[in-house]
Amino acid sequence: MHVWDETGRRYLDLTAAFGVAACGHAPKQVVEAGQKQMTCLMHAMGDVHPHALKGQLLAELSRWTYERWHRRDARAGGMKSERSAKFAKSILCNSGFEAVEAALKTAHLATGCSGVIAFSGAYHGLGYGALTVTHRSHFRRPFQSQLKQFSHFLKYPSDRQSMKQSFDRLERLLKKGAVGAIIVEAIQSRAGLRMPPEGFLLGLRERCHAHGALLILDEIYTGFGRTGRWFACEHESVTPDLICVGKALTGGFPLSACIGSSKVMEEAWPRSTGEAMHTSTFLGHPVGCAMALAQLDLLKSRDLARASYRQGAGWLKELQERFAPMGHRVQVRGRGLMMGIELLDARGFPDGAQVIAWAKRLLHEGVVVLPSGENGEVLSLSPPLIIGVSQMQEASRKLLKTYRQLSSL
């Protein structure tokens, strides 16, 4: 739960290093798996001569996703999508944006349509393909002249009324027949922990099914227990056509994956005739695969999704109660161990300057947090899923102390 600076001072980490350290920093089991693999095979030839651990990880990702969802849907008496399958096939990548770009390629190949619908506030990475479906102009504007405009942005809904408006526009776009995919974050992290109303993902699923588009879920941040379920889409029992994961997958090694139902992947990608259409030197790196297998085992053996649900529910309630006396100027929201505290100024506008100042005060108190949102107006809390009650109490005490200091200036 802790990190140290160069002077030896200890800090309580409420970021999990962008959500990566889900099992804590440098868990022994994961570190040893990486070390052992480095002494055995440091690098392999991925697609040409794949190493054994790559096959093991691909099989494990299938079990974590489509095989589980298939059993769940079978128990419920039906499948949520005609494209659902019992097994997954995956493309292993290095970072989250590469997984997104693999998903965009897959959708284009599977449907023959180049159009993609994304949402306001979306952050899907900064490679040129991912940048086209990333919304914030801060990232896009300098490169706008080099980006092909294949994306349409809809409002990411905050309530049922805005959800209806987004669905109405979505229907109009889908009826034109040029849209091959919808890409969406189940909860927007970089945009300031924005949570859509219940039924949003299910509504997207149904519309994709009706119009032959693919539903791509970007769960790079929310995946592997962050929201109290292994994947955030499971809160609505939604099965995507493609899901992008990363961050918590290895606990620290650069490895991500675009996971799709075997049906979608087989529709999209032709058998290789000798040269892969999508590949890279380090994809499916053996050290990363070893660490991922160890990390997934640790997540499962410690049942950290359930821990996230239980710990998060209690902590969220406590924070909401503690900050309730501050009125509407402090808004606390979240799910599992993914929370945000938004500050508003006297006029009711987001107050990014105050949040950034708050984060600096917390750092002086030995607590690491991250501002998020377009103007840094939300204090994000995404601690390692191993956080204990005493550490949450310490964090709550220092959050309240520093906020009072700030508001008294």
FENGILIN-V786487 format. One record per residue. N is the residue number from 1. RES is the residue in one letter. PSI is psi in radians with two decimals (* if undefined). D_LAST is the distance of its C-alpha to the last C-alpha in Angstrom with 2 decimals. Layout:
BEGIN
n = (N | N)
res = (RES | RES)
psi = (PSI | PSI)
d_last = (D_LAST | D_LAST)
END
This chain:
BEGIN
n = (1 | 2 | 3 | 4 | 5 | 6 | 7 | 8 | 9 | 10 | 11 | 12 | 13 | 14 | 15 | 16 | 17 | 18 | 19 | 20 | 21 | 22 | 23 | 24 | 25 | 26 | 27 | 28 | 29 | 30 | 31 | 32 | 33 | 34 | 35 | 36 | 37 | 38 | 39 | 40 | 41 | 42 | 43 | 44 | 45 | 46 | 47 | 48 | 49 | 50 | 51 | 52 | 53 | 54 | 55 | 56 | 57 | 58 | 59 | 60 | 61 | 62 | 63 | 64 | 65 | 66 | 67 | 68 | 69 | 70 | 71 | 72 | 73 | 74 | 75 | 76 | 77 | 78 | 79 | 80 | 81 | 82 | 83 | 84 | 85 | 86 | 87 | 88 | 89 | 90 | 91 | 92 | 93 | 94 | 95 | 96 | 97 | 98 | 99 | 100 | 101 | 102 | 103 | 104 | 105 | 106 | 107 | 108 | 109 | 110 | 111 | 112 | 113 | 114 | 115 | 116 | 117 | 118 | 119 | 120 | 121 | 122 | 123 | 124 | 125 | 126 | 127 | 128 | 129 | 130 | 131 | 132 | 133 | 134 | 135 | 136 | 137 | 138 | 139 | 140 | 141 | 142 | 143 | 144 | 145 | 146 | 147 | 148 | 149 | 150 | 151 | 152 | 153 | 154 | 155 | 156 | 157 | 158 | 159 | 160 | 161 | 162 | 163 | 164 | 165 | 166 | 167 | 168 | 169 | 170 | 171 | 172 | 173 | 174 | 175 | 176 | 177 | 178 | 179 | 180 | 181 | 182 | 183 | 184 | 185 | 186 | 187 | 188 | 189 | 190 | 191 | 192 | 193 | 194 | 195 | 196 | 197 | 198 | 199 | 200 | 201 | 202 | 203 | 204 | 205 | 206 | 207 | 208 | 209 | 210 | 211 | 212 | 213 | 214 | 215 | 216 | 217 | 218 | 219 | 220 | 221 | 222 | 223 | 224 | 225 | 226 | 227 | 228 | 229 | 230 | 231 | 232 | 233 | 234 | 235 | 236 | 237 | 238 | 239 | 240 | 241 | 242 | 243 | 244 | 245 | 246 | 247 | 248 | 249 | 250 | 251 | 252 | 253 | 254 | 255 | 256 | 257 | 258 | 259 | 260 | 261 | 262 | 263 | 264 | 265 | 266 | 267 | 268 | 269 | 270 | 271 | 272 | 273 | 274 | 275 | 276 | 277 | 278 | 279 | 280 | 281 | 282 | 283 | 284 | 285 | 286 | 287 | 288 | 289 | 290 | 291 | 292 | 293 | 294 | 295 | 296 | 297 | 298 | 299 | 300 | 301 | 302 | 303 | 304 | 305 | 306 | 307 | 308 | 309 | 310 | 311 | 312 | 313 | 314 | 315 | 316 | 317 | 318 | 319 | 320 | 321 | 322 | 323 | 324 | 325 | 326 | 327 | 328 | 329 | 330 | 331 | 332 | 333 | 334 | 335 | 336 | 337 | 338 | 339 | 340 | 341 | 342 | 343 | 344 | 345 | 346 | 347 | 348 | 349 | 350 | 351 | 352 | 353 | 354 | 355 | 356 | 357 | 358 | 359 | 360 | 361 | 362 | 363 | 364 | 365 | 366 | 367 | 368 | 369 | 370 | 371 | 372 | 373 | 374 | 375 | 376 | 377 | 378 | 379 | 380 | 381 | 382 | 383 | 384 | 385 | 386 | 387 | 388 | 389 | 390 | 391 | 392 | 393 | 394 | 395 | 396 | 397 | 398 | 399 | 400 | 401 | 402 | 403 | 404 | 405 | 406 | 407 | 408 | 409)
res = (M | H | V | W | D | E | T | G | R | R | Y | L | D | L | T | A | A | F | G | V | A | A | C | G | H | A | P | K | Q | V | V | E | A | G | Q | K | Q | M | T | C | L | M | H | A | M | G | D | V | H | P | H | A | L | K | G | Q | L | L | A | E | L | S | R | W | T | Y | E | R | W | H | R | R | D | A | R | A | G | G | M | K | S | E | R | S | A | K | F | A | K | S | I | L | C | N | S | G | F | E | A | V | E | A | A | L | K | T | A | H | L | A | T | G | C | S | G | V | I | A | F | S | G | A | Y | H | G | L | G | Y | G | A | L | T | V | T | H | R | S | H | F | R | R | P | F | Q | S | Q | L | K | Q | F | S | H | F | L | K | Y | P | S | D | R | Q | S | M | K | Q | S | F | D | R | L | E | R | L | L | K | K | G | A | V | G | A | I | I | V | E | A | I | Q | S | R | A | G | L | R | M | P | P | E | G | F | L | L | G | L | R | E | R | C | H | A | H | G | A | L | L | I | L | D | E | I | Y | T | G | F | G | R | T | G | R | W | F | A | C | E | H | E | S | V | T | P | D | L | I | C | V | G | K | A | L | T | G | G | F | P | L | S | A | C | I | G | S | S | K | V | M | E | E | A | W | P | R | S | T | G | E | A | M | H | T | S | T | F | L | G | H | P | V | G | C | A | M | A | L | A | Q | L | D | L | L | K | S | R | D | L | A | R | A | S | Y | R | Q | G | A | G | W | L | K | E | L | Q | E | R | F | A | P | M | G | H | R | V | Q | V | R | G | R | G | L | M | M | G | I | E | L | L | D | A | R | G | F | P | D | G | A | Q | V | I | A | W | A | K | R | L | L | H | E | G | V | V | V | L | P | S | G | E | N | G | E | V | L | S | L | S | P | P | L | I | I | G | V | S | Q | M | Q | E | A | S | R | K | L | L | K | T | Y | R | Q | L | S | S | L)
psi = (-0.10 | 2.71 | 2.83 | 2.54 | -3.06 | -0.25 | -0.10 | 0.08 | 2.40 | 2.48 | 2.43 | 2.14 | 1.96 | 0.38 | -0.33 | 0.56 | 1.10 | 0.51 | 0.05 | -0.80 | 1.03 | -0.62 | 0.27 | 2.97 | 2.22 | 0.95 | 2.40 | -0.79 | -0.70 | -0.74 | -0.80 | -0.60 | -0.74 | -0.75 | -0.76 | -0.74 | -0.60 | -0.50 | -0.22 | -0.94 | 1.86 | -0.55 | 2.57 | 3.01 | 0.93 | -1.56 | -0.45 | -0.92 | 1.34 | 2.50 | 2.86 | -0.66 | -0.49 | -0.81 | -0.70 | -0.73 | -0.71 | -0.72 | -0.66 | -0.69 | -0.61 | -0.75 | -0.66 | -0.42 | -1.64 | -0.53 | -0.74 | -0.79 | -0.60 | -0.77 | -0.73 | -0.83 | -0.60 | -0.69 | -0.58 | -0.16 | 0.31 | 2.92 | 2.66 | -0.26 | 2.49 | -0.33 | -0.03 | 2.60 | 2.89 | -0.45 | 2.83 | 2.67 | 2.49 | 2.66 | 2.06 | 2.44 | -3.09 | -0.76 | 2.99 | -0.74 | -0.52 | -0.62 | -0.70 | -0.77 | -0.58 | -0.65 | -0.72 | -0.73 | -0.78 | -0.79 | -0.71 | -0.77 | -0.68 | -0.60 | -0.37 | 0.12 | 2.37 | -0.32 | 2.46 | 2.35 | 2.23 | -3.00 | 2.70 | 2.45 | -0.09 | 2.41 | 1.90 | 0.18 | 3.04 | 0.16 | 2.82 | -0.61 | -0.84 | -0.59 | -0.51 | -0.45 | 0.12 | 2.31 | -0.70 | 2.24 | -0.44 | -0.67 | -0.56 | -0.68 | -0.78 | -0.34 | 0.20 | -0.68 | -0.29 | -0.03 | 2.31 | 2.28 | 1.52 | 0.05 | 2.63 | 2.24 | 2.25 | 2.82 | 2.27 | 2.03 | 2.61 | -0.25 | 3.11 | -0.56 | -0.82 | -0.48 | -0.73 | -0.72 | -0.74 | -0.70 | -0.66 | -0.78 | -0.64 | -0.77 | -0.74 | -0.72 | -0.73 | -0.59 | -0.34 | -0.34 | 0.13 | 0.03 | 2.16 | -0.30 | 2.68 | 2.25 | 2.32 | 2.59 | 2.30 | -0.65 | 2.26 | 2.07 | -0.98 | -0.47 | -0.03 | 0.69 | 1.07 | 2.17 | 2.19 | 2.86 | 2.77 | 2.40 | -0.13 | -0.92 | -0.68 | -0.68 | -0.68 | -0.72 | -0.82 | -0.67 | -0.63 | -0.78 | -0.75 | -0.51 | 0.10 | 0.35 | 2.82 | 2.47 | 2.01 | 2.11 | 2.15 | 1.73 | 0.57 | -0.67 | -0.70 | -0.22 | 2.74 | 0.76 | -0.09 | -0.69 | 0.15 | -0.06 | 2.82 | -0.64 | 2.50 | -0.49 | -0.33 | -0.27 | -0.46 | 0.22 | 0.69 | 2.29 | 2.01 | 2.93 | -0.58 | 2.48 | 2.32 | 2.25 | 2.82 | -2.39 | -1.57 | -0.08 | -0.70 | -0.26 | 0.06 | -0.32 | 2.44 | 1.70 | 2.32 | 3.10 | 2.46 | 1.95 | 2.25 | 2.79 | 2.56 | -0.58 | -0.84 | -0.79 | -0.69 | -0.56 | -0.64 | -0.89 | 2.07 | 2.75 | 2.45 | 2.42 | 0.24 | -0.49 | 2.15 | 2.46 | -0.42 | 1.96 | 3.03 | 2.71 | -0.74 | 0.14 | 2.33 | 0.67 | 2.36 | -0.63 | -0.74 | -0.72 | -0.72 | -0.78 | -0.66 | -0.77 | -0.71 | -0.71 | -0.78 | -0.68 | -0.71 | -0.75 | -0.77 | -0.80 | -0.54 | -0.01 | 0.93 | -0.31 | -0.78 | -0.70 | -0.72 | -0.74 | -0.84 | -0.88 | -0.75 | -0.74 | -0.75 | -0.73 | -0.70 | -0.79 | -0.74 | -0.81 | -0.70 | -0.69 | -0.71 | -0.65 | -0.04 | -0.69 | -0.31 | -0.13 | -2.71 | -0.21 | -0.23 | 2.05 | 2.11 | 2.24 | 2.87 | 3.13 | 2.25 | -2.40 | 0.86 | 1.75 | 2.81 | 2.51 | 1.94 | 2.35 | 2.39 | 2.56 | -3.06 | -0.44 | -0.06 | 0.20 | 2.63 | 2.37 | 1.38 | -0.64 | -0.71 | -0.70 | -0.74 | -0.73 | -0.64 | -0.77 | -0.66 | -0.70 | -0.70 | -0.65 | -0.71 | -0.45 | 0.01 | 0.51 | 2.23 | 2.14 | 3.02 | 2.22 | 2.53 | 3.11 | 2.81 | -0.58 | 0.33 | 0.51 | -0.06 | 2.23 | 1.93 | 2.40 | 1.94 | 1.20 | 2.89 | 2.54 | -0.09 | 0.10 | 2.43 | 2.99 | -0.76 | -0.61 | -0.63 | -0.67 | -0.73 | -0.78 | -0.78 | -0.76 | -0.77 | -0.55 | -0.81 | -0.74 | -0.86 | -0.58 | -0.75 | -0.69 | -0.76 | -0.78 | -0.26 | -0.18 | *)
d_last = (31.17 | 29.91 | 29.85 | 29.72 | 28.61 | 30.92 | 29.85 | 30.77 | 27.33 | 27.46 | 25.17 | 25.43 | 26.27 | 25.10 | 26.62 | 30.24 | 30.22 | 30.15 | 32.11 | 34.95 | 34.88 | 35.77 | 37.87 | 35.45 | 35.52 | 39.09 | 40.93 | 44.20 | 46.49 | 45.08 | 44.94 | 48.51 | 49.76 | 48.48 | 49.90 | 53.23 | 53.54 | 52.79 | 55.80 | 58.00 | 57.27 | 54.45 | 55.13 | 57.47 | 58.82 | 56.91 | 59.03 | 62.21 | 62.59 | 59.86 | 59.20 | 59.57 | 55.89 | 55.19 | 57.69 | 56.24 | 52.70 | 53.95 | 55.81 | 52.77 | 50.58 | 53.34 | 53.32 | 49.53 | 49.59 | 52.68 | 54.89 | 52.41 | 51.76 | 55.50 | 56.10 | 53.32 | 54.69 | 58.23 | 57.33 | 55.76 | 59.02 | 58.21 | 56.33 | 53.38 | 54.74 | 58.21 | 56.96 | 55.94 | 57.89 | 58.38 | 57.36 | 54.81 | 55.35 | 52.52 | 51.69 | 49.79 | 47.31 | 44.89 | 41.53 | 40.16 | 40.79 | 44.41 | 44.88 | 43.64 | 46.07 | 48.87 | 48.16 | 48.27 | 51.57 | 52.94 | 52.18 | 53.80 | 56.88 | 57.22 | 56.92 | 58.02 | 55.13 | 52.48 | 49.89 | 46.76 | 44.22 | 40.60 | 37.34 | 34.18 | 31.46 | 34.22 | 33.88 | 37.30 | 37.14 | 37.76 | 41.50 | 43.30 | 44.64 | 41.44 | 39.46 | 41.63 | 40.30 | 36.67 | 34.85 | 31.77 | 32.78 | 30.67 | 33.33 | 36.32 | 36.24 | 37.28 | 40.32 | 41.18 | 44.51 | 45.72 | 44.89 | 47.58 | 46.28 | 47.60 | 44.49 | 43.48 | 39.91 | 39.37 | 36.18 | 34.87 | 34.86 | 32.08 | 34.32 | 38.03 | 38.27 | 36.87 | 39.04 | 42.08 | 41.33 | 41.02 | 44.25 | 46.07 | 45.32 | 46.09 | 49.49 | 50.32 | 49.54 | 51.48 | 54.49 | 54.90 | 55.95 | 54.22 | 51.38 | 52.08 | 48.81 | 45.47 | 42.75 | 39.67 | 36.97 | 37.17 | 33.37 | 31.49 | 29.33 | 28.24 | 27.55 | 24.83 | 26.92 | 28.75 | 31.36 | 34.35 | 36.05 | 38.92 | 42.14 | 40.76 | 42.37 | 45.49 | 45.78 | 45.58 | 48.18 | 50.55 | 50.32 | 50.92 | 53.92 | 55.28 | 55.04 | 55.87 | 52.52 | 50.87 | 47.59 | 45.54 | 42.64 | 40.07 | 39.14 | 38.20 | 34.82 | 35.78 | 39.17 | 40.43 | 38.55 | 34.94 | 34.88 | 37.10 | 40.36 | 41.99 | 41.31 | 39.01 | 42.01 | 43.59 | 41.32 | 43.54 | 46.65 | 46.73 | 48.91 | 48.03 | 50.68 | 48.61 | 45.56 | 43.55 | 42.12 | 40.62 | 37.59 | 38.38 | 42.11 | 42.59 | 39.42 | 39.09 | 42.18 | 42.12 | 44.25 | 43.99 | 46.54 | 47.65 | 49.49 | 51.86 | 54.58 | 57.88 | 59.28 | 56.65 | 56.85 | 60.64 | 60.65 | 58.34 | 59.44 | 63.12 | 64.86 | 64.62 | 67.71 | 66.74 | 63.47 | 60.25 | 58.42 | 55.03 | 54.56 | 52.81 | 53.63 | 51.04 | 50.97 | 51.57 | 51.08 | 52.81 | 49.96 | 47.53 | 50.08 | 50.56 | 46.86 | 46.50 | 49.39 | 47.89 | 44.44 | 45.99 | 48.05 | 45.03 | 43.05 | 46.09 | 47.15 | 43.74 | 43.46 | 39.90 | 39.80 | 40.40 | 37.87 | 35.27 | 36.16 | 36.00 | 32.92 | 31.04 | 31.94 | 30.73 | 27.45 | 26.69 | 27.42 | 25.22 | 22.16 | 22.86 | 23.14 | 19.98 | 17.85 | 20.02 | 17.94 | 15.18 | 17.99 | 19.07 | 15.78 | 16.53 | 20.16 | 21.93 | 25.44 | 28.05 | 31.54 | 32.75 | 30.52 | 29.09 | 25.79 | 22.80 | 19.40 | 18.54 | 15.25 | 15.71 | 13.71 | 14.26 | 17.72 | 18.69 | 18.87 | 18.20 | 14.82 | 16.02 | 13.34 | 10.81 | 13.76 | 14.70 | 11.41 | 11.84 | 15.42 | 14.74 | 12.74 | 15.69 | 18.11 | 16.92 | 17.55 | 20.98 | 20.80 | 22.03 | 21.09 | 21.73 | 19.99 | 22.74 | 23.62 | 24.53 | 21.01 | 19.67 | 18.15 | 19.56 | 18.91 | 22.58 | 24.07 | 27.72 | 28.56 | 32.13 | 34.25 | 35.11 | 31.71 | 32.31 | 30.89 | 29.36 | 27.57 | 26.22 | 25.03 | 23.31 | 21.67 | 20.57 | 19.10 | 17.05 | 16.04 | 14.70 | 13.10 | 11.20 | 10.28 | 8.89 | 6.86 | 5.65 | 5.54 | 3.83 | 0.00)
END
